[in-house]
Amino acid sequence: MMRRMVCAAVVWVAVCLGIWAGAAPAKMELAGAWQVKVTCGEQTAVLVVDPPDMVTVVDEAYERLALFQGPEWRRGTPLLGPKAEACSVAGALDPATLVVRAGPGATAQLFERGKDYQLEPRWAGFGRLEGGAIAADRPVYASYRYAMMRLDSVVLKADGSLAVRKGVPHVATPRQPEIGDGETRVGNVWLAGRVERLTDDHLFPILEHAYPEPKSAPPGASAAERYLPKTLAKLRAGQPVRILAWGDSVTECVYLPFQQKWQEQFATRLRARFPDASIVMLSEGWGGRTTTAFRKEPPGSPRNYAEKVLALKPDLIVSEFINDAYMNEAAVLENYGAILKDFQRIGAEWVILTPHYARPDWMGLTREREIDNDPRPYVRGLRLFAENNSVALADASLRWGRLWRQGVPYSTLLVNAINHPDERGMALFADALMALFQD
């Protein structure tokens, strides 16, 4: 009898992992506000998911309150509870719960919203108003409630049954929970902050376990051999190679440890791939700026394009500019065409990184599933430019667009909940770059 049960469990695992040819992945569908019906092979279960975790904050002290001004995503002072890297998380705060007082405790002076201070309800920034009762140097105390994000996993247990494993709440970057020995993760449920009930957009069945890397190129036909022949020859010969990472805040990356930056992850892997080469990784990143901003800086500027990029005369330049995403295809062809001429003049080869995905509403997306195709004209322009001009393209966007297939909402890799990738997101850039050197 025990042997029969063990065999049955192996069958369920095989079906859900797709080990058998033609086996379908687990199917996940709503069965109630907080219930999910999961079908895995012939096994079906209705599983209960806990609602988002709410946090109550009482008398949180602020030494001073900024004026209520600035872009909506960074207006005034961000509340500390729902604060991610650099700004607050949109939609986390329950705005009706915010109370601001002059001191701790219920008897302290109560400030009036709309008169003394104002709140950006979606982005959880609050700031004092001119003419109100809050002076520029006056401490204030805030009380409120906000929701944490969470990524729960649906697992197939060793006995063939299905269960939910609750993830660890996090304000912006929740991760998949650890699962037990003998368990197989078949899907995830994303609790995206303050939500009233589950929707289909919160269900992420696992359709693939990794990005489908392209097949090895025939001898002499790798992307590096076609588009980066001089750099590749130096790497193979064990010669010094100077690489410049040129980009915006994602390249500057002041928010992650040095070795977690995309360019350093790439350099580490490239050194392992070509151990005899002396690889020097240079970096020139400028937060909040574009290729055009660099090119317009005057001589003597710390960010002057001619002095800080071209004058370095690297063997290889890798560019990353999500801030160029305002460009349409025509603008890409014009601007990047001028840059290509500059790089050709100094003898540098070029790899263009396509950008990662930013928060959905900034990309015209309404969900984080079924998003393989990047909708941005900028990305289409980069692909067209690279093809037309025989420039190497490291298409990281493709990898971000398939994270949902691996059960991962891509925004859970953004530490500021907008456009700053964590170390896992940075690794996707390194993956795309190393794919160019695949034999």
C-alpha positions in Angstrom: 0.0 0.0 0.0 2.8 2.4 0.9 4.6 1.7 -2.4 1.4 2.4 -4.3 1.1 5.8 -2.5 4.7 6.7 -3.3 4.2 5.8 -7.0 1.1 8.0 -7.1 2.9 11.0 -5.7 5.7 10.5 -8.3 3.0 10.5 -11.0 1.5 13.8 -9.8 4.9 15.4 -9.7 5.7 14.2 -13.2 2.5 15.5 -14.6 2.8 19.0 -13.1 6.4 19.4 -14.0 5.6 18.5 -17.6 8.1 15.6 -17.5 5.7 13.6 -19.6 5.5 14.7 -23.2 2.5 17.0 -23.8 1.7 17.4 -20.1 0.0 20.7 -19.3 1.1 23.1 -16.5 -1.1 23.6 -13.4 -4.3 25.5 -14.1 -5.2 28.2 -11.6 -8.6 30.0 -11.6 -10.6 32.0 -9.1 -13.0 30.2 -6.8 -13.9 33.2 -4.5 -12.6 36.4 -3.1 -9.6 34.6 -1.5 -9.9 31.1 -2.9 -8.1 29.6 -5.9 -9.0 26.4 -7.7 -5.9 24.6 -8.8 -5.9 21.7 -11.2 -2.7 19.7 -11.6 -3.0 16.6 -13.8 -6.1 14.8 -12.4 -5.7 16.5 -9.0 -7.9 19.5 -8.1 -8.1 21.5 -4.9 -9.7 24.8 -3.8 -7.1 26.6 -1.7 -7.5 29.5 0.6 -5.1 32.5 0.4 -4.8 34.9 3.2 -5.6 38.6 2.4 -2.7 41.1 2.2 -0.9 41.8 5.5 -1.9 45.2 6.9 0.5 47.2 9.1 -0.7 49.7 11.7 1.7 52.6 12.4 1.2 54.8 15.5 3.0 58.1 16.2 5.7 57.8 13.6 8.0 60.8 14.1 9.2 63.1 11.4 11.7 65.8 12.4 10.3 68.1 9.7 7.9 68.0 6.9 8.7 69.1 3.3 6.3 71.3 1.4 3.7 69.5 -0.6 5.3 69.8 -4.0 7.2 67.8 -6.6 6.1 64.9 -9.0 3.2 62.8 -7.6 5.5 59.8 -7.1 7.8 61.9 -4.9 5.6 64.7 -3.5 6.3 66.1 -0.1 7.8 63.6 2.4 7.2 59.9 1.8 5.6 58.0 4.7 8.2 55.6 6.0 6.0 52.5 6.3 5.2 52.1 2.6 8.5 53.6 1.5 10.6 51.6 -1.0 13.9 52.8 -2.4 13.7 56.5 -2.9 9.9 56.8 -2.9 6.7 55.3 -1.5 4.9 52.3 -3.1 1.8 53.3 -5.0 -1.5 51.9 -3.7 -0.1 50.6 -0.4 -1.5 53.3 1.9 -5.1 53.3 3.2 -5.4 57.1 2.8 -8.4 57.4 5.1 -6.4 56.2 8.1 -3.7 59.0 8.0 -3.7 61.2 11.1 -1.0 63.9 11.7 -0.4 65.4 15.1 2.0 67.8 16.7 3.1 65.2 19.2 2.6 61.5 20.2 -0.7 60.5 21.8 -4.3 61.1 21.1 -4.3 64.4 23.0 -1.7 66.1 20.9 -2.7 68.9 18.5 -4.4 67.5 15.4 -3.4 69.0 12.1 -6.1 69.4 9.4 -5.6 67.8 6.0 -6.2 70.4 3.2 -5.3 73.3 5.5 -2.1 72.4 7.4 -0.9 69.5 5.2 -1.9 67.6 2.1 -1.6 64.0 1.1 -0.9 62.3 -2.3 -3.2 59.3 -1.5 -1.9 56.9 -4.1 1.8 57.5 -3.6 1.7 58.1 0.2 3.6 61.4 0.2 2.5 64.1 2.5 3.7 67.7 2.9 2.9 70.9 4.8 1.0 73.7 3.1 2.0 77.3 3.0 0.0 79.3 5.6 -0.8 76.2 7.6 0.0 75.4 11.2 3.0 73.3 10.5 6.3 75.3 10.5 9.2 74.3 8.3 11.2 73.1 11.4 8.4 71.6 13.4 8.3 67.8 14.1 5.1 66.0 13.3 3.8 62.5 14.2 1.9 60.3 11.7 -0.4 57.4 12.3 -1.8 55.3 9.4 -2.3 51.8 8.0 -0.7 50.3 4.9 -0.5 47.0 3.1 2.5 44.8 2.4 3.0 42.8 -0.8 3.3 39.1 -0.7 4.0 36.2 -3.1 2.5 32.9 -2.0 3.3 29.6 -3.7 1.0 26.8 -4.6 2.9 23.5 -4.1 2.5 19.9 -5.0 3.3 17.9 -1.9 5.1 14.6 -1.8 1.8 12.8 -1.1 0.3 14.3 -4.3 -1.9 16.9 -2.5 -1.9 20.6 -3.2 -1.2 23.3 -0.6 -0.4 27.0 -0.3 2.9 28.2 1.2 2.7 31.7 2.5 5.4 34.1 1.5 7.2 36.7 3.6 5.5 40.1 3.3 7.6 43.0 1.8 6.7 46.5 0.9 8.0 46.3 -2.7 10.0 43.2 -3.5 8.4 40.1 -2.0 10.1 36.8 -2.9 8.8 33.3 -3.4 8.7 31.4 -0.1 11.0 28.5 0.7 9.2 25.2 0.1 9.7 21.9 1.8 11.6 18.8 0.8 9.7 16.8 -1.7 7.5 19.8 -2.6 7.2 21.2 -6.2 6.2 24.8 -6.8 3.5 24.9 -9.5 2.3 28.5 -9.3 2.3 31.7 -7.3 -0.4 34.0 -6.0 0.6 37.7 -6.0 -0.9 39.9 -3.2 -0.1 43.2 -4.8 -0.5 45.4 -1.8 -3.9 46.8 -0.8 -6.3 44.7 -2.9 -9.9 44.0 -1.9 -10.0 40.5 -3.5 -8.1 38.3 -5.9 -8.4 38.7 -9.6 -7.1 36.6 -12.5 -4.2 39.1 -12.7 -2.9 37.8 -9.3 -2.6 34.2 -10.5 0.8 33.1 -11.9 0.9 29.4 -12.9 4.5 28.3 -13.7 4.7 27.7 -17.4 8.5 27.5 -17.7 11.3 27.2 -15.1 13.9 29.4 -16.9 14.2 31.7 -19.9 14.5 29.6 -23.1 18.1 30.4 -24.1 18.7 30.3 -27.9 20.5 27.3 -29.3 24.2 27.5 -29.7 25.3 29.2 -32.9 27.3 27.4 -35.5 31.0 28.0 -35.4 31.8 31.5 -36.4 28.2 32.7 -36.2 27.8 33.9 -32.6 26.6 37.4 -32.1 30.0 38.4 -30.7 31.8 37.0 -33.7 29.5 38.9 -36.1 29.2 42.2 -34.3 32.1 42.3 -31.8 35.0 40.7 -33.6 37.8 43.0 -32.3 36.7 42.6 -28.7 36.2 38.9 -29.0 39.7 38.5 -30.6 41.3 40.3 -27.7 39.4 38.2 -25.1 40.4 35.0 -26.8 44.0 36.1 -27.1 44.2 37.0 -23.4 44.8 40.6 -24.1 43.6 43.7 -22.0 40.0 44.7 -22.8 38.4 47.9 -21.7 34.7 47.9 -21.4 32.6 51.0 -20.6 29.1 50.7 -19.1 27.2 53.8 -20.1 23.8 54.6 -18.8 21.4 56.2 -16.4 20.5 55.5 -12.8 20.3 51.7 -13.5 24.0 51.9 -14.5 25.0 54.3 -11.8 23.1 52.1 -9.4 23.9 53.8 -6.1 21.2 51.7 -4.4 22.9 48.2 -4.7 26.2 46.8 -3.5 29.0 47.2 -6.1 29.1 43.6 -7.1 25.4 43.4 -7.8 25.4 46.0 -10.5 24.6 44.7 -13.9 28.0 45.6 -15.3 29.9 44.0 -12.5 27.8 40.8 -12.8 28.6 40.8 -16.5 32.3 41.4 -15.9 32.5 38.6 -13.3 31.0 36.2 -15.8 33.1 37.4 -18.7 36.3 36.9 -16.7 35.2 33.4 -15.9 34.5 32.8 -19.6 37.8 34.3 -20.7 40.1 33.7 -17.7 43.3 34.8 -19.5 42.0 38.2 -20.6 42.6 41.3 -18.5 39.1 42.9 -18.4 38.7 46.4 -17.1 35.1 47.5 -16.5 34.6 51.3 -16.5 31.3 52.9 -15.7 29.6 56.2 -16.5 26.1 56.4 -15.2 23.9 59.5 -14.6 20.7 59.1 -12.7 17.6 60.5 -14.3 19.3 61.4 -17.6 19.3 60.3 -21.2 21.7 59.8 -24.0 20.7 63.3 -25.2 21.4 64.8 -21.8 24.9 63.4 -21.9 25.5 64.7 -25.5 24.3 68.2 -24.6 26.6 68.7 -21.6 29.1 71.5 -22.2 32.9 71.0 -22.1 34.2 70.8 -18.6 31.0 69.3 -17.2 31.5 66.2 -15.0 29.1 64.5 -17.5 30.4 65.8 -20.8 29.9 63.1 -23.4 33.2 63.8 -25.3 35.3 63.8 -22.2 33.6 61.1 -20.1 32.6 58.6 -22.8 34.4 59.1 -26.1 37.8 60.2 -24.6 38.1 56.9 -22.7 38.4 55.1 -26.1 37.2 51.7 -24.7 37.2 48.6 -26.8 33.6 48.0 -26.1 30.7 50.3 -25.0 27.6 48.8 -23.5 24.7 51.3 -23.3 21.7 51.0 -21.0 19.1 53.8 -21.1 15.6 53.1 -19.8 15.3 56.9 -19.6 15.4 57.0 -23.4 12.1 55.2 -23.5 10.3 58.5 -24.4 11.8 58.1 -27.9 9.8 56.7 -30.8 11.3 54.6 -33.6 12.2 57.6 -35.7 13.9 59.4 -32.7 15.9 56.2 -32.0 17.2 55.9 -35.5 18.3 59.6 -35.6 19.8 59.8 -32.1 21.4 56.4 -32.0 22.7 56.9 -35.6 24.7 59.9 -34.4 26.0 58.0 -31.5 27.1 55.1 -33.7 29.2 57.5 -35.9 30.9 58.8 -32.7 31.7 55.3 -31.6 33.0 54.3 -35.0 35.3 57.3 -35.0 37.0 56.2 -31.8 37.1 52.5 -32.9 34.8 51.3 -30.2 32.4 48.4 -30.7 28.9 48.7 -29.2 26.3 46.6 -27.4 22.9 48.1 -26.9 21.0 46.7 -23.9 17.2 46.8 -24.3 15.7 48.1 -21.1 13.9 46.3 -18.4 10.2 46.7 -17.8 9.1 49.6 -15.6 5.9 49.9 -13.5 3.0 48.8 -15.7 1.1 52.1 -16.0 4.3 53.8 -17.2 4.5 51.2 -20.0 0.8 51.2 -21.0 0.3 47.8 -19.4 -2.7 46.9 -17.3 -1.4 43.6 -15.9 1.8 41.6 -15.4 0.7 38.4 -17.2 0.7 37.7 -21.0 3.2 40.5 -21.5 5.9 38.8 -23.6 5.9 41.6 -26.2 7.3 44.9 -25.0 4.8 47.6 -26.1 7.3 50.5 -26.1 8.2 52.2 -29.4 11.7 52.8 -28.0 12.3 49.0 -27.8 11.0 48.4 -31.3 13.3 51.3 -32.4 16.4 49.7 -30.7 15.7 46.4 -32.4 15.3 48.0 -35.8 18.4 50.1 -35.4 20.5 47.2 -34.3 19.4 45.1 -37.2 19.8 47.8 -39.8 23.3 48.9 -38.6 24.8 45.5 -37.6 25.1 46.6 -33.9 25.0 44.0 -31.2 21.8 43.9 -29.2 21.5 42.3 -25.8 17.8 42.0 -25.6 17.1 42.0 -21.8 13.5 43.2 -22.4 12.7 39.7 -23.8 13.8 38.2 -20.5 11.7 40.6 -18.4 8.7 40.0 -20.6 8.8 36.3 -19.8 9.1 36.4 -16.0 5.4 35.9 -15.6 5.8 32.5 -17.3 8.2 31.6 -14.4 5.5 32.6 -11.9 7.1 36.0 -11.1 5.4 39.4 -11.4 8.2 41.5 -12.8 7.5 44.5 -10.6 8.6 42.4 -7.6 12.1 42.9 -8.9 11.9 46.7 -8.7 13.3 48.1 -5.4 11.7 51.5 -5.9 8.4 49.9 -7.2 9.0 52.0 -10.4 12.1 51.3 -12.4 15.2 50.3 -10.3 15.9 46.6 -10.6 17.3 44.5 -7.7 20.2 42.1 -8.1 17.9 39.5 -9.7 16.9 42.1 -12.3 20.5 43.1 -12.8 21.3 39.5 -13.5 18.9 39.4 -16.4 21.1 42.1 -18.1 24.2 40.0 -17.5 22.3 37.0 -18.9 21.4 38.9 -22.1 25.0 40.1 -22.5 26.6 36.7 -22.0 24.2 35.2 -24.6 26.1 37.3 -27.2 29.2 35.2 -26.4 27.5 31.9 -26.6 29.4 29.4 -28.8 
